């Protein structure tokens, strides 16, 4: 393993201690796992196509997909009808 040093906000430190204690795992393991999961999610987003987000949108009961597709794809503000 390679050693790294990072600065954490007080909130991050508090959360890290709380979850590490609750899960009964080391803080270092929790940090490594968080980095691993974050990187996997980034890779998943990079390999998926933005239009994948609207597949099945009508089946979810949304009736404004044609108007608010940018909202559902990218999080842009919703347009009014």
N, CA, C and O atoms as CSV, one atom per row, in Angstrom:
chain,resi,resn,atom,element,x,y,z
A,1,UNK,N,N,0.835,-1.187,0.000
A,1,UNK,CA,C,0.000,0.000,0.000
A,1,UNK,C,C,0.872,1.240,0.000
A,1,UNK,O,O,2.018,1.226,0.451
A,2,UNK,N,N,0.299,2.300,-0.515
A,2,UNK,CA,C,0.987,3.579,-0.586
A,2,UNK,C,C,0.354,4.520,0.420
A,2,UNK,O,O,-0.870,4.619,0.511
A,3,UNK,N,N,1.189,5.206,1.170
A,3,UNK,CA,C,0.682,6.117,2.189
A,3,UNK,C,C,0.369,7.479,1.579
A,3,UNK,O,O,1.163,8.020,0.810
A,4,UNK,N,N,-0.787,8.027,1.926
A,4,UNK,CA,C,-1.213,9.362,1.491
A,4,UNK,C,C,-1.656,10.146,2.717
A,4,UNK,O,O,-2.163,9.573,3.682
A,5,UNK,N,N,-1.464,11.440,2.674
A,5,UNK,CA,C,-1.969,12.293,3.734
A,5,UNK,C,C,-2.983,13.243,3.122
A,5,UNK,O,O,-2.751,13.792,2.045
A,6,UNK,N,N,-4.104,13.441,3.801
A,6,UNK,CA,C,-5.153,14.327,3.309
A,6,UNK,C,C,-5.639,15.220,4.440
A,6,UNK,O,O,-5.494,14.891,5.618
A,7,UNK,N,N,-6.209,16.338,4.068
A,7,UNK,CA,C,-6.839,17.227,5.029
A,7,UNK,C,C,-8.339,16.992,4.978
A,7,UNK,O,O,-8.922,16.910,3.897
A,8,UNK,N,N,-8.963,16.883,6.140
A,8,UNK,CA,C,-10.406,16.691,6.236
A,8,UNK,C,C,-11.028,17.870,6.959
A,8,UNK,O,O,-10.431,18.461,7.859
A,9,UNK,N,N,-12.233,18.195,6.547
A,9,UNK,CA,C,-12.976,19.211,7.286
A,9,UNK,C,C,-13.393,18.593,8.625
A,9,UNK,O,O,-13.337,17.375,8.793
A,10,UNK,N,N,-13.802,19.417,9.554
A,10,UNK,CA,C,-14.255,18.897,10.842
A,10,UNK,C,C,-15.484,18.018,10.669
A,10,UNK,O,O,-15.645,17.022,11.375
A,11,UNK,N,N,-16.355,18.384,9.727
A,11,UNK,CA,C,-17.539,17.570,9.458
A,11,UNK,C,C,-17.154,16.192,8.916
A,11,UNK,O,O,-17.708,15.174,9.330
A,12,UNK,N,N,-16.188,16.176,7.977
A,12,UNK,CA,C,-15.725,14.897,7.438
A,12,UNK,C,C,-15.105,14.032,8.526
A,12,UNK,O,O,-15.336,12.824,8.575
A,13,UNK,N,N,-14.327,14.645,9.385
A,13,UNK,CA,C,-13.688,13.913,10.488
A,13,UNK,C,C,-14.735,13.317,11.420
A,13,UNK,O,O,-14.627,12.162,11.832
A,14,UNK,N,N,-15.741,14.106,11.748
A,14,UNK,CA,C,-16.802,13.630,12.624
A,14,UNK,C,C,-17.555,12.455,11.981
A,14,UNK,O,O,-17.809,11.438,12.627
A,15,UNK,N,N,-17.906,12.614,10.703
A,15,UNK,CA,C,-18.618,11.551,10.002
A,15,UNK,C,C,-17.768,10.288,9.881
A,15,UNK,O,O,-18.269,9.177,10.060
A,16,UNK,N,N,-16.504,10.459,9.581
A,16,UNK,CA,C,-15.596,9.320,9.454
A,16,UNK,C,C,-15.523,8.539,10.762
A,16,UNK,O,O,-15.630,7.312,10.759
A,17,UNK,N,N,-15.343,9.232,11.865
A,17,UNK,CA,C,-15.279,8.564,13.165
A,17,UNK,C,C,-16.598,7.863,13.506
A,17,UNK,O,O,-16.608,6.731,13.989
A,18,UNK,N,N,-17.702,8.555,13.245
A,18,UNK,CA,C,-19.021,8.004,13.563
A,18,UNK,C,C,-19.284,6.717,12.784
A,18,UNK,O,O,-19.680,5.707,13.366
A,19,UNK,N,N,-19.066,6.752,11.475
A,19,UNK,CA,C,-19.368,5.582,10.651
A,19,UNK,C,C,-18.363,4.452,10.857
A,19,UNK,O,O,-18.720,3.274,10.802
A,20,UNK,N,N,-17.140,4.811,11.089
A,20,UNK,CA,C,-16.122,3.795,11.355
A,20,UNK,C,C,-16.452,3.032,12.644
A,20,UNK,O,O,-16.320,1.810,12.713
A,21,UNK,N,N,-16.873,3.769,13.638
A,21,UNK,CA,C,-17.241,3.145,14.916
A,21,UNK,C,C,-18.504,2.303,14.759
A,21,UNK,O,O,-18.573,1.180,15.258
A,22,UNK,N,N,-19.505,2.852,14.064
A,22,UNK,CA,C,-20.771,2.151,13.879
A,22,UNK,C,C,-20.594,0.861,13.089
A,22,UNK,O,O,-21.208,-0.159,13.405
A,23,UNK,N,N,-19.754,0.910,12.064
A,23,UNK,CA,C,-19.526,-0.269,11.220
A,23,UNK,C,C,-18.441,-1.203,11.756
A,23,UNK,O,O,-18.234,-2.303,11.244
A,24,UNK,N,N,-17.755,-0.734,12.800
A,24,UNK,CA,C,-16.657,-1.498,13.416
A,24,UNK,C,C,-15.557,-1.833,12.410
A,24,UNK,O,O,-15.084,-2.965,12.314
A,25,UNK,N,N,-15.174,-0.793,11.664
A,25,UNK,CA,C,-14.053,-0.914,10.727
A,25,UNK,C,C,-13.121,0.270,10.952
A,25,UNK,O,O,-13.507,1.279,11.543
A,26,UNK,N,N,-11.908,0.132,10.480
A,26,UNK,CA,C,-10.945,1.216,10.686
A,26,UNK,C,C,-11.289,2.414,9.802
A,26,UNK,O,O,-11.929,2.271,8.760
A,27,UNK,N,N,-10.857,3.581,10.233
A,27,UNK,CA,C,-11.074,4.786,9.440
A,27,UNK,C,C,-10.362,4.652,8.098
A,27,UNK,O,O,-10.889,5.065,7.065
A,28,UNK,N,N,-9.163,4.072,8.117
A,28,UNK,CA,C,-8.404,3.894,6.878
A,28,UNK,C,C,-9.162,3.010,5.889
A,28,UNK,O,O,-9.202,3.301,4.693
A,29,UNK,N,N,-9.763,1.930,6.392
A,29,UNK,CA,C,-10.520,1.050,5.507
A,29,UNK,C,C,-11.721,1.787,4.926
A,29,UNK,O,O,-12.023,1.645,3.741
A,30,UNK,N,N,-12.398,2.564,5.745
A,30,UNK,CA,C,-13.568,3.315,5.289
A,30,UNK,C,C,-13.168,4.325,4.210
A,30,UNK,O,O,-13.887,4.488,3.224
A,31,UNK,N,N,-12.052,4.988,4.382
A,31,UNK,CA,C,-11.560,5.940,3.377
A,31,UNK,C,C,-11.230,5.206,2.083
A,31,UNK,O,O,-11.619,5.653,1.004
A,32,UNK,N,N,-10.513,4.079,2.178
A,32,UNK,CA,C,-10.171,3.314,0.975
A,32,UNK,C,C,-11.427,2.843,0.250
A,32,UNK,O,O,-11.506,2.925,-0.976
A,33,UNK,N,N,-12.403,2.353,1.001
A,33,UNK,CA,C,-13.643,1.868,0.401
A,33,UNK,C,C,-14.406,3.007,-0.263
A,33,UNK,O,O,-14.962,2.832,-1.348
A,34,UNK,N,N,-14.436,4.167,0.376
A,34,UNK,CA,C,-15.133,5.326,-0.193
A,34,UNK,C,C,-14.473,5.747,-1.513
A,34,UNK,O,O,-15.170,6.047,-2.483
A,35,UNK,N,N,-13.157,5.772,-1.553
A,35,UNK,CA,C,-12.433,6.125,-2.771
A,35,UNK,C,C,-12.719,5.098,-3.867
A,35,UNK,O,O,-12.950,5.458,-5.021
A,36,UNK,N,N,-12.700,3.821,-3.496
A,36,UNK,CA,C,-12.970,2.756,-4.452
A,36,UNK,C,C,-14.362,2.919,-5.066
A,36,UNK,O,O,-14.514,2.881,-6.287
A,37,UNK,N,N,-15.376,3.101,-4.214
A,37,UNK,CA,C,-16.749,3.238,-4.697
A,37,UNK,C,C,-16.911,4.497,-5.556
A,37,UNK,O,O,-17.580,4.461,-6.589
A,38,UNK,N,N,-16.311,5.593,-5.137
A,38,UNK,CA,C,-16.410,6.848,-5.881
A,38,UNK,C,C,-15.803,6.684,-7.272
A,38,UNK,O,O,-16.397,7.107,-8.264
A,39,UNK,N,N,-14.640,6.080,-7.344
A,39,UNK,CA,C,-13.981,5.881,-8.639
A,39,UNK,C,C,-14.776,4.941,-9.538
A,39,UNK,O,O,-14.850,5.167,-10.746
A,40,UNK,N,N,-15.373,3.890,-8.975
A,40,UNK,CA,C,-16.207,2.982,-9.783
A,40,UNK,C,C,-17.407,3.728,-10.347
A,40,UNK,O,O,-17.777,3.532,-11.505
A,41,UNK,N,N,-18.016,4.584,-9.530
A,41,UNK,CA,C,-19.165,5.364,-10.000
A,41,UNK,C,C,-18.767,6.326,-11.118
A,41,UNK,O,O,-19.519,6.512,-12.075
A,42,UNK,N,N,-17.591,6.937,-11.000
A,42,UNK,CA,C,-17.112,7.819,-12.065
A,42,UNK,C,C,-16.923,7.047,-13.357
A,42,UNK,O,O,-17.324,7.511,-14.425
A,43,UNK,N,N,-16.314,5.874,-13.268
A,43,UNK,CA,C,-16.087,5.056,-14.456
A,43,UNK,C,C,-17.403,4.638,-15.084
A,43,UNK,O,O,-17.531,4.599,-16.307
A,44,UNK,N,N,-18.381,4.328,-14.246
A,44,UNK,CA,C,-19.690,3.929,-14.756
A,44,UNK,C,C,-20.331,5.090,-15.509
A,44,UNK,O,O,-20.917,4.894,-16.574
A,45,UNK,N,N,-20.220,6.303,-14.956
A,45,UNK,CA,C,-20.794,7.480,-15.608
A,45,UNK,C,C,-20.084,7.780,-16.919
A,45,UNK,O,O,-20.714,8.174,-17.901
A,46,UNK,N,N,-18.750,7.588,-16.928
A,46,UNK,CA,C,-17.975,7.888,-18.128
A,46,UNK,C,C,-18.271,6.903,-19.251
A,46,UNK,O,O,-18.161,7.262,-20.423
A,47,UNK,N,N,-18.637,5.685,-18.925
A,47,UNK,CA,C,-18.888,4.691,-19.955
A,47,UNK,C,C,-20.348,4.647,-20.381
A,47,UNK,O,O,-20.675,4.024,-21.391
A,48,UNK,N,N,-21.223,5.294,-19.633
A,48,UNK,CA,C,-22.631,5.290,-20.019
A,48,UNK,C,C,-22.928,6.513,-20.893
A,48,UNK,O,O,-22.239,7.529,-20.806
A,49,UNK,N,N,-23.921,6.408,-21.702
A,49,UNK,CA,C,-24.336,7.491,-22.583
A,49,UNK,C,C,-25.379,8.340,-21.851
A,49,UNK,O,O,-26.231,7.786,-21.156
A,50,UNK,N,N,-25.334,9.653,-21.988
A,50,UNK,CA,C,-26.308,10.500,-21.288
A,50,UNK,C,C,-27.765,10.140,-21.582
A,50,UNK,O,O,-28.631,10.316,-20.725
A,51,UNK,N,N,-28.035,9.648,-22.765
A,51,UNK,CA,C,-29.412,9.303,-23.108
A,51,UNK,C,C,-29.909,8.072,-22.370
A,51,UNK,O,O,-31.113,7.817,-22.339
A,52,UNK,N,N,-28.993,7.299,-21.769
A,52,UNK,CA,C,-29.413,6.139,-20.973
A,52,UNK,C,C,-30.329,6.566,-19.828
A,52,UNK,O,O,-31.140,5.775,-19.347
A,53,UNK,N,N,-30.198,7.805,-19.399
A,53,UNK,CA,C,-30.996,8.300,-18.281
A,53,UNK,C,C,-32.472,8.477,-18.585
A,53,UNK,O,O,-33.283,8.568,-17.664
A,54,UNK,N,N,-32.835,8.528,-19.861
A,54,UNK,CA,C,-34.248,8.725,-20.176
A,54,UNK,C,C,-34.934,7.439,-20.644
A,54,UNK,O,O,-36.126,7.449,-20.950
A,55,UNK,N,N,-34.190,6.342,-20.701
A,55,UNK,CA,C,-34.806,5.076,-21.082
A,55,UNK,C,C,-35.841,4.705,-20.025
A,55,UNK,O,O,-35.534,4.650,-18.834
A,56,UNK,N,N,-37.044,4.457,-20.465
A,56,UNK,CA,C,-38.110,4.065,-19.552
A,56,UNK,C,C,-38.719,5.212,-18.772
A,56,UNK,O,O,-39.433,4.981,-17.796
A,57,UNK,N,N,-38.456,6.436,-19.177
A,57,UNK,CA,C,-38.944,7.591,-18.422
A,57,UNK,C,C,-40.473,7.615,-18.358
A,57,UNK,O,O,-41.049,8.008,-17.344
A,58,UNK,N,N,-41.123,7.194,-19.439
A,58,UNK,CA,C,-42.596,7.191,-19.444
A,58,UNK,C,C,-43.145,6.126,-18.502
A,58,UNK,O,O,-44.212,6.303,-17.915
A,59,UNK,N,N,-42.423,5.029,-18.359
A,59,UNK,CA,C,-42.880,3.957,-17.475
A,59,UNK,C,C,-42.831,4.385,-16.011
A,59,UNK,O,O,-43.488,3.780,-15.164
A,60,UNK,N,N,-42.063,5.413,-15.715
A,60,UNK,CA,C,-41.944,5.902,-14.342
A,60,UNK,C,C,-43.043,6.900,-14.006
A,60,UNK,O,O,-43.054,7.470,-12.915
A,61,UNK,N,N,-43.976,7.117,-14.947
A,61,UNK,CA,C,-45.103,8.010,-14.679
A,61,UNK,C,C,-44.835,9.469,-14.984
A,61,UNK,O,O,-45.687,10.317,-14.716
A,62,UNK,N,N,-43.687,9.782,-15.531
A,62,UNK,CA,C,-43.380,11.180,-15.855
A,62,UNK,C,C,-43.999,11.510,-17.207
A,62,UNK,O,O,-43.792,10.799,-18.190
A,63,UNK,N,N,-44.752,12.584,-17.240
A,63,UNK,CA,C,-45.431,12.955,-18.468
A,63,UNK,C,C,-44.784,14.176,-19.136
A,63,UNK,O,O,-45.266,14.644,-20.167
A,64,UNK,N,N,-43.703,14.688,-18.555
A,64,UNK,CA,C,-43.071,15.885,-19.098
A,64,UNK,C,C,-41.682,15.606,-19.670
A,64,UNK,O,O,-40.860,16.517,-19.774
A,65,UNK,N,N,-41.420,14.371,-20.035
A,65,UNK,CA,C,-40.102,13.994,-20.545
A,65,UNK,C,C,-39.710,14.738,-21.804
A,65,UNK,O,O,-38.537,15.064,-21.984
A,66,UNK,N,N,-40.672,15.018,-22.686
A,66,UNK,CA,C,-40.368,15.731,-23.922
A,66,UNK,C,C,-39.958,17.173,-23.647
A,66,UNK,O,O,-39.114,17.728,-24.350
A,67,UNK,N,N,-40.549,17.769,-22.636
A,67,UNK,CA,C,-40.257,19.160,-22.309
A,67,UNK,C,C,-39.028,19.279,-21.402
A,67,UNK,O,O,-38.177,20.143,-21.613
A,68,UNK,N,N,-38.940,18.415,-20.400
A,68,UNK,CA,C,-37.894,18.521,-19.373
A,68,UNK,C,C,-36.797,17.467,-19.496
A,68,UNK,O,O,-36.230,17.037,-18.491
A,69,UNK,N,N,-36.500,17.055,-20.719
A,69,UNK,CA,C,-35.461,16.038,-20.895
A,69,UNK,C,C,-34.104,16.487,-20.347
A,69,UNK,O,O,-33.353,15.662,-19.827
A,70,UNK,N,N,-33.777,17.776,-20.453
A,70,UNK,CA,C,-32.507,18.258,-19.902
A,70,UNK,C,C,-32.468,18.138,-18.380
A,70,UNK,O,O,-31.412,17.902,-17.794
A,71,UNK,N,N,-33.614,18.300,-17.758
A,71,UNK,CA,C,-33.690,18.124,-16.305
A,71,UNK,C,C,-33.376,16.677,-15.934
A,71,UNK,O,O,-32.578,16.424,-15.031
A,72,UNK,N,N,-34.002,15.732,-16.630
A,72,UNK,CA,C,-33.820,14.321,-16.304
A,72,UNK,C,C,-32.440,13.798,-16.708
A,72,UNK,O,O,-31.935,12.857,-16.095
A,73,UNK,N,N,-31.827,14.396,-17.729
A,73,UNK,CA,C,-30.508,13.953,-18.167
A,73,UNK,C,C,-29.374,14.620,-17.405
A,73,UNK,O,O,-28.424,13.955,-16.992
A,74,UNK,N,N,-29.470,15.935,-17.218
A,74,UNK,CA,C,-28.333,16.702,-16.698
A,74,UNK,C,C,-28.604,17.466,-15.414
A,74,UNK,O,O,-27.690,18.054,-14.835
A,75,UNK,N,N,-29.859,17.462,-14.963
A,75,UNK,CA,C,-30.186,18.192,-13.744
A,75,UNK,C,C,-30.438,19.666,-13.975
A,75,UNK,O,O,-30.451,20.448,-13.024
A,76,UNK,N,N,-30.641,20.059,-15.230
A,76,UNK,CA,C,-30.930,21.469,-15.538
A,76,UNK,C,C,-32.289,21.838,-14.928
A,76,UNK,O,O,-33.096,20.953,-14.643
A,77,UNK,N,N,-32.544,23.126,-14.727
A,77,UNK,CA,C,-33.847,23.538,-14.170
A,77,UNK,C,C,-34.998,23.053,-15.047
A,77,UNK,O,O,-34.872,22.990,-16.270
A,78,UNK,N,N,-36.111,22.715,-14.419
A,78,UNK,CA,C,-37.293,22.263,-15.162
A,78,UNK,C,C,-37.924,23.447,-15.879
A,78,UNK,O,O,-37.908,24.578,-15.394
A,79,UNK,N,N,-38.486,23.149,-17.062
A,79,UNK,CA,C,-39.220,24.155,-17.829
A,79,UNK,C,C,-40.688,24.012,-17.493
A,79,UNK,O,O,-41.155,22.926,-17.151
A,80,UNK,N,N,-41.402,25.096,-17.589
A,80,UNK,CA,C,-42.840,25.054,-17.352
A,80,UNK,C,C,-43.549,24.700,-18.651
A,80,UNK,O,O,-43.069,25.006,-19.742
A,81,UNK,N,N,-44.699,24.050,-18.511
A,81,UNK,CA,C,-45.476,23.677,-19.703
A,81,UNK,C,C,-46.091,24.867,-20.360
A,81,UNK,O,O,-46.776,24.728,-21.374
